[in-house]
Amino acid sequence: MFSDSLPWWGMLILAAHFALLVILSLFGLHRMSMVLRWFFHKNKTQQTSQTFETLPKVTVQIPLFNERMVAQRIVDTVVKFDYPRDRLQIQIVDDSTDETLNIAADRVKYYQDQGINISHVTRTNRQGYKAGALKEAMDSATGEFIAIFDADFVPHPSLLKDTIHEFTHPDVGMLQFRWGHLNLKSSKLTEVQGIMLDAHFSLEQQVRSNSGMLLNFNGTAGIWRTSAIIDAGHWSADTLTEDLDLSYRAQLKGWKMRYLNNVVCHGELPADIYAFKSQQHRWAKGGVQVMLKMLGKVWRAPVKLKVKVESTFHLSNNLAYLIVLIDTLIFLLPSIWLREVYQLKTMLWLDIPFLVLSSGGHLTYLVFGQVALKHSLKNALMHVPRLVIMGIQLAFNNANAAVEALRRQESEFVRTPKSGELLEDNDELLELATPESDNLATTQALSLYKAVPPKGALLEAALTVTYSIVFLWAIHQKMWILLPFILLLICGAASATKHSFLGHLKLSK
């Protein structure tokens, strides 16, 4: 395959390029395997027919940090749980440093006066961030089970009573509900996010849960057995994804996790690109941190080989963006140049099957997530260009997160700004999520919280230039089949560059 005149360093460049493409293809094949496995596991159900004779005590924890736009809504929502009052405790776990503190205190006092067992748990510091707050609140929690909902979620009143009986099985340590989306139709950005999350829940979580693999609590919209949290070593703040970390530690201790695909808890999607990228950065960095912390323990644990392999893909998937960036910025153009200069014509088309497996596998996974939920396939296919562009927009953001994690670089837990918007076409949900008083009219008129500053504008611009050169090369080689795909890559990189530069300009004003 290699020309005799190809220098050793050229062989290394080509070998590195194709090695990275092979790794990306494996990630793509794993995504496609989720689709295939879904057919085998879609009809399996783990829901129990047993019930508690007496409903157990449940503590509902609502972690807050500067959530002025949604604080009142979540407090007004959780007090509506249809659960015996003598069996229910509500904790508003509040680390806020702004007016959210007063908003929550006022609503807690209002419901305390009505005899509801609700408390406002505050701290004088943010040590451990969300994990630290939840851990400290456990000192005063009375429930045998802990239900956790982030401030932007709107759980249905019957949620606890409908699902608590899953814990009649003594080895079940956690339940995770599927996320719905309050503001799905708000913009094209929220629609794309909805498709991405739907695939994670309807495919990944369902397949892993029904096939006995290790899965994860998603940080909200779930219930933990209190003894499982304690037995697993409690909440830990040494990663940015304390939920994933605790999930793996608990399962390696022998606790079972269950995902209920037919139980939906609606939450709010980030309304702007900066908030979304901030959220993705935290998830990606935290995921790699948990990989470094837990993957070795998984491989040493007495679990089946297929569980270890699945967990490896699960915990390492956030490295894919870093691999894409390394190959694109370092090896792609030199590999093209080498193949042209040294007349390696037979290798010019080798990239295509790898691209189909890697990107095609991921897109198939995203689109089929809508099919699994019986949503419109046509609508999902129409979003494919936006999904490709979004993937490129996240390239540097998530790759940078992975690098920070690999370097053991610590960073603050950055909350995702939420606006409190409600656009879900569901009258019952809208009524449930509407605050009972309008004391916050002035608060809701305040400007939205700002997300973290964007990074990587210059590298995103370099991506745009790189893909443009590849586009011209494809025209030169008459590889017409590649042009639409490369054009999408250019649009994604250019869009990311634009957003980053605009973000810098906005922050500099």
C-alpha positions in Angstrom: 0.0 0.0 0.0 2.8 2.4 0.9 5.1 3.8 -1.8 8.8 2.8 -1.4 9.6 6.5 -1.5 7.3 7.5 1.4 9.6 8.7 4.2 9.3 7.1 7.7 7.7 10.3 9.1 5.1 10.2 6.4 4.3 6.6 7.4 3.9 7.8 11.0 1.5 10.6 10.0 -0.7 8.3 7.9 -0.6 5.6 10.6 -1.7 8.2 13.3 -4.4 9.6 11.0 -5.9 6.2 10.3 -5.5 5.0 13.9 -7.6 8.0 15.1 -10.2 7.3 12.4 -10.4 3.7 13.6 -11.0 4.8 17.2 -13.7 7.2 16.0 -15.3 4.4 14.0 -15.4 2.2 17.1 -17.4 5.0 18.9 -19.7 5.2 15.9 -20.2 1.4 15.8 -21.0 1.5 19.5 -23.7 4.1 18.9 -25.1 2.0 16.1 -25.1 -1.0 18.4 -27.4 0.9 20.7 -29.9 1.0 18.0 -29.6 -2.7 17.3 -29.7 -3.6 21.0 -32.8 -1.5 21.4 -34.8 -4.0 19.3 -33.8 -6.8 21.7 -34.6 -4.9 24.9 -37.4 -2.5 24.0 -40.1 -4.7 25.3 -38.4 -5.7 28.5 -39.7 -4.1 31.7 -38.3 -4.1 35.2 -41.3 -2.4 36.8 -42.5 -4.2 39.9 -46.0 -5.5 40.7 -45.2 -5.4 44.4 -46.3 -2.5 46.6 -45.4 -1.2 50.1 -48.0 -1.8 52.7 -47.1 1.5 54.3 -45.5 4.1 52.1 -41.9 4.8 53.2 -40.6 8.2 54.2 -39.3 10.3 51.3 -37.1 13.4 51.4 -37.3 15.7 48.4 -34.1 17.7 47.9 -34.0 20.7 45.6 -30.5 22.0 45.1 -30.4 25.7 44.3 -27.6 28.1 43.4 -28.6 31.6 42.1 -31.8 30.3 40.4 -33.9 33.4 40.7 -35.9 32.8 37.5 -37.1 29.3 38.5 -36.8 29.2 42.3 -40.4 30.0 43.1 -41.7 27.7 40.5 -39.9 24.6 41.8 -40.9 25.3 45.4 -44.6 25.8 44.4 -44.4 22.6 42.4 -42.9 20.1 44.9 -45.3 21.1 47.7 -48.0 19.6 45.4 -46.7 16.1 45.6 -49.5 13.7 46.2 -47.8 11.9 49.1 -48.8 11.5 52.7 -47.6 14.6 54.6 -46.3 12.7 57.5 -44.2 10.6 55.1 -42.8 13.5 53.1 -40.0 16.0 53.9 -38.9 18.7 51.5 -35.5 20.4 51.7 -34.7 23.4 49.6 -30.9 23.0 49.5 -29.8 26.6 48.8 -26.2 27.8 48.2 -27.4 31.0 46.5 -25.6 34.3 46.9 -28.2 36.5 45.2 -31.9 37.3 45.7 -32.7 33.6 45.1 -32.0 33.2 48.8 -34.8 35.5 49.8 -37.2 34.1 47.2 -36.8 30.6 48.5 -37.0 31.7 52.1 -40.3 33.5 51.5 -41.9 30.5 49.8 -40.6 28.1 52.4 -42.0 30.3 55.2 -45.3 30.5 53.3 -45.7 26.7 53.1 -44.4 26.1 56.7 -47.2 28.3 57.9 -49.6 25.9 56.1 -48.1 22.9 58.0 -46.0 21.5 55.2 -42.8 19.8 56.3 -40.4 22.0 54.2 -37.1 23.5 55.3 -34.6 25.9 53.8 -31.1 24.4 54.1 -28.4 27.0 53.6 -24.6 27.2 54.0 -22.1 29.9 54.5 -19.8 28.5 51.8 -20.0 26.5 48.5 -17.5 23.8 49.5 -18.1 20.8 47.3 -20.6 22.7 45.2 -23.8 20.7 44.5 -22.3 17.5 45.9 -21.2 19.2 49.1 -24.7 20.8 49.5 -26.5 17.5 49.0 -24.1 15.7 51.4 -24.6 18.3 54.2 -28.4 18.3 53.7 -28.4 14.6 54.3 -27.5 15.3 58.0 -31.0 16.5 58.5 -32.8 14.3 56.0 -35.3 11.9 57.5 -36.4 10.0 54.4 -35.5 6.4 53.7 -35.4 7.6 50.1 -34.1 10.8 48.6 -35.8 12.3 45.5 -33.7 15.0 43.7 -35.0 17.6 41.3 -33.0 20.5 39.9 -34.6 23.9 40.1 -35.7 24.0 36.4 -37.7 20.7 36.5 -41.4 20.4 37.0 -42.3 16.9 38.5 -45.9 15.7 38.3 -47.7 15.5 41.7 -48.2 11.8 41.4 -44.6 11.0 40.5 -43.4 9.8 44.0 -46.5 7.7 44.7 -46.4 6.1 41.2 -42.8 5.0 41.4 -41.7 4.5 45.0 -42.9 0.9 44.9 -39.9 0.0 42.6 -37.9 0.0 45.8 -39.8 -3.0 47.2 -36.9 -4.9 45.7 -34.2 -4.4 48.4 -31.3 -4.3 46.0 -32.6 -1.3 43.9 -30.6 1.7 44.9 -31.8 4.3 42.4 -34.5 5.2 39.9 -34.0 7.5 37.0 -36.9 9.0 35.0 -36.8 10.2 31.4 -36.4 13.9 30.9 -39.1 15.8 29.0 -38.5 19.3 27.7 -40.5 22.3 28.8 -39.2 24.6 26.1 -38.5 22.2 23.3 -40.1 24.4 20.7 -38.4 27.6 21.9 -35.8 27.6 19.1 -33.8 25.4 16.7 -31.2 25.2 19.4 -33.6 23.7 22.0 -35.0 21.3 19.3 -31.5 20.0 18.6 -30.8 19.6 22.3 -34.0 17.7 22.7 -33.0 15.2 20.0 -29.6 14.7 21.6 -31.1 14.1 25.1 -33.9 11.9 23.8 -31.4 9.5 22.2 -29.5 9.3 25.5 -32.6 8.4 27.4 -34.6 6.4 25.0 -31.7 4.4 23.7 -28.7 4.4 26.0 -30.4 4.5 29.4 -33.1 2.0 28.3 -30.7 -0.4 26.7 -28.2 -0.3 29.6 -30.9 -0.7 32.2 -32.8 -3.5 30.5 -29.6 -5.5 29.6 -28.0 -5.4 33.0 -25.2 -2.9 32.2 -24.0 -0.1 34.4 -25.9 3.1 33.9 -26.0 6.5 35.6 -28.2 8.9 37.5 -28.5 12.0 35.5 -28.3 14.4 38.4 -32.0 15.2 38.6 -35.4 13.6 38.1 -34.6 10.5 40.1 -34.9 8.8 43.5 -32.0 7.3 45.6 -32.2 4.9 48.5 -30.5 6.7 51.3 -28.6 3.7 52.4 -27.2 3.2 48.9 -25.8 6.7 48.9 -24.1 6.2 52.2 -22.9 2.6 51.4 -21.3 3.9 48.1 -19.3 6.5 50.0 -21.7 9.4 49.8 -21.7 12.3 47.5 -18.2 13.4 46.4 -17.0 16.6 44.8 -13.8 15.4 43.3 -15.4 15.3 39.8 -17.8 17.8 38.1 -20.3 14.9 37.5 -21.0 13.8 41.0 -24.1 11.9 39.8 -22.1 9.7 37.4 -19.5 9.1 40.0 -21.9 8.0 42.7 -23.8 5.8 40.3 -20.7 3.8 39.4 -19.6 3.5 43.0 -23.0 2.3 44.1 -23.3 -0.3 41.3 -19.8 -1.7 42.0 -21.1 -2.1 45.6 -23.9 -4.3 44.3 -26.8 -1.8 44.1 -29.1 -2.0 41.1 -30.1 1.0 39.1 -33.4 1.2 37.1 -34.4 3.6 34.4 -38.1 4.1 33.8 -38.6 5.2 30.2 -42.4 5.6 30.5 -42.1 8.0 33.5 -41.4 11.5 32.3 -40.2 14.5 34.3 -40.1 17.8 32.4 -37.2 20.2 32.6 -35.9 23.3 30.9 -33.3 23.2 28.1 -30.6 26.0 28.0 -32.0 28.8 25.9 -28.8 30.2 24.4 -25.6 28.7 22.9 -23.3 30.0 25.6 -25.4 28.3 28.4 -25.6 25.1 26.4 -21.8 25.0 25.8 -21.2 25.7 29.4 -23.4 22.8 30.4 -21.7 20.5 27.8 -18.2 21.6 29.0 -19.1 20.6 32.6 -20.7 17.2 31.5 -17.7 16.4 29.2 -15.0 17.3 31.8 -16.8 15.5 34.6 -17.3 12.4 32.4 -13.6 12.2 31.7 -12.8 12.8 35.4 -15.1 9.9 36.3 -13.4 7.8 33.6 -10.0 8.4 35.2 -11.4 7.7 38.7 -13.6 4.7 38.0 -12.6 2.8 34.8 -9.8 0.9 36.4 -12.0 -0.1 39.3 -14.6 -1.4 36.8 -12.1 -3.6 35.0 -10.9 -5.0 38.4 -14.5 -5.6 39.6 -16.1 -9.1 39.4 -18.5 -8.1 36.6 -19.0 -9.7 33.2 -16.6 -8.7 30.3 -19.4 -7.2 28.3 -20.2 -4.9 31.2 -16.6 -3.8 31.4 -16.5 -3.1 27.6 -19.8 -1.2 27.7 -18.7 0.8 30.7 -15.5 1.7 28.8 -17.5 3.2 25.9 -19.8 4.9 28.4 -17.1 6.6 30.4 -14.7 7.4 27.5 -17.2 8.7 24.9 -16.3 12.3 25.8 -12.8 11.8 24.4 -14.3 11.5 20.9 -14.3 15.3 20.4 -10.6 15.5 21.4 -9.8 12.8 18.9 -11.6 14.6 16.2 -9.8 17.9 17.0 -6.3 16.2 17.1 -6.9 14.5 13.8 -8.4 17.5 12.0 -5.8 20.1 13.2 -2.7 18.0 13.1 -3.0 14.9 10.8 -5.7 15.5 8.2 -4.0 18.0 5.9 -0.6 16.4 6.0 -2.1 13.0 5.3 -3.9 14.4 2.2 -0.7 16.1 1.0 1.3 12.9 1.5 -1.2 10.8 -0.5 -1.1 13.3 -3.4 2.6 13.9 -3.5 3.6 10.2 -3.2 1.0 9.0 -5.6 -0.9 6.9 -3.1 -4.1 7.1 -5.1 -5.5 3.9 -3.6 -5.6 5.5 -0.2 -7.4 8.7 -1.2 -10.8 7.1 -0.7 -10.0 5.3 2.6 -11.3 8.1 4.7 -14.8 7.7 3.5 -15.8 4.3 5.1 -14.3 5.6 8.4 -16.3 8.8 8.2 -19.5 6.9 7.4 -18.9 4.6 10.4 -18.0 7.4 12.9 -20.3 10.3 12.0 -23.0 8.1 10.3 -23.2 5.9 13.4 -23.7 8.8 15.7 -26.3 10.4 13.5 -28.2 7.1 13.2 -28.2 6.9 17.0 -29.6 10.5 17.3 -32.3 10.1 14.6 -33.4 6.7 15.9 -33.8 8.1 19.4 -36.8 9.9 18.0 -38.1 6.7 16.4 -37.8 4.9 19.8 -40.1 7.6 21.3 -42.5 7.3 18.4 -41.7 10.8 17.3 -41.6 12.0 13.7 -38.8 10.4 11.7 -39.2 13.0 9.0 -38.7 15.8 11.5 -35.6 14.1 12.9 -34.1 13.7 9.5 -34.7 17.3 8.7 -32.6 18.2 11.8 -29.6 16.1 10.6 -27.8 19.1 9.1 -28.3 21.1 12.4 -27.0 18.1 14.4 -23.8 17.9 12.3 -23.3 21.7 12.7 -24.0 21.4 16.5 -21.4 18.6 16.8 -18.8 20.9 15.1 -19.8 23.8 17.3 -19.1 21.7 20.4 -15.8 20.3 19.0 -13.3 22.6 20.8 -15.6 23.2 23.8 -15.8 19.5 24.7 -12.2 18.7 23.6 -10.9 21.5 25.9 -13.0 20.0 28.7 -11.4 16.6 28.1 -7.9 18.1 28.1 -8.6 19.9 31.4 -9.8 16.6 32.9 -6.7 14.7 31.6 -4.4 17.4 33.0 -6.2 17.1 36.4 -7.0 20.8 36.1 -9.6 21.8 38.7 -12.4 24.2 38.0 -15.5 25.6 39.6 -18.9 23.8 39.2 -20.6 26.3 36.8 -24.4 26.2 36.9 -26.3 26.3 33.7 -28.3 29.5 33.3 -32.1 29.0 33.0 -34.8 31.5 32.1 -37.9 29.8 33.4 -39.7 29.8 30.1 -42.6 27.4 29.5 -43.6 26.5 26.0 -44.7 22.8 26.4 -48.1 22.2 24.8 -49.6 20.7 27.9 -52.2 22.6 29.9 -51.9 20.5 33.0 -48.2 21.0 33.0 -48.4 24.7 32.5 -50.9 25.0 35.3 -48.7 23.0 37.6 -45.7 25.1 36.8 -47.3 28.5 37.3 -46.3 30.2 40.5 -49.1 30.7 43.0 -48.3 34.3 43.6 -46.7 37.1 41.6 -44.4 38.5 44.2 -41.6 38.0 41.7 -42.8 40.2 38.9 -39.7 42.4 39.3 -37.4 39.4 39.6 -38.7 37.9 36.3 -37.9 41.2 34.6 -34.3 41.0 35.5 -31.7 40.0 32.9 -30.8 36.4 32.5 -27.7 35.0 34.1 -24.6 35.0 31.9 -22.9 31.7 31.1 -19.2 31.2 31.2 -17.1 33.1 28.6 -16.6 31.3 25.3 -13.2 29.9 24.6 -11.3 28.6 21.5 -12.3 31.2 18.9 -8.9 31.0 17.1 -8.9 27.2 17.0 -12.4 27.2 15.7 -11.3 29.6 13.0 -8.4 27.2 12.2 -11.0 24.4 11.9 -12.9 26.6 9.4 -9.8 27.1 7.3 -8.8 23.4 7.5 -12.2 22.2 6.3 -12.2 24.9 3.5 -8.9 23.5 2.3 -10.3 20.0 2.4 -13.3 21.2 0.4 -11.1 22.6 -2.3 -9.0 19.4 -2.3 -12.2 17.3 -2.7 -13.2 19.4 -5.7 -9.7 19.0 -7.2 -10.0 15.2 -6.8 -13.6 15.2 -8.0 -14.8 13.6 -4.9 -18.3 15.0 -5.3 -19.8 12.7 -2.8 -17.8 14.3 0.0 -18.7 17.9 -0.8 -22.1 18.1 1.1 -20.5 16.6 4.2 -17.5 18.9 4.2 -19.7 21.9 3.6 -21.6 21.1 6.7 -18.3 20.9 8.6 -17.4 24.3 7.3 -20.8 25.8 8.3 -20.4 24.3 11.8 -16.9 25.5 12.4 -17.7 29.0 10.9 -20.8 29.2 13.1 -18.8 28.2 16.2 -16.2 30.9 15.4 -18.8 33.5 14.9 -20.5 32.7 18.2 -17.2 32.7 20.1 -16.1 36.1 18.7 -19.5 37.6 19.3 -19.4 36.3 22.9 -16.0 37.9 23.5 -17.3 41.2 22.1 -20.4 41.1 24.2 -18.4 40.3 27.4 -15.9 43.1 26.6 -18.6 45.8 26.6 
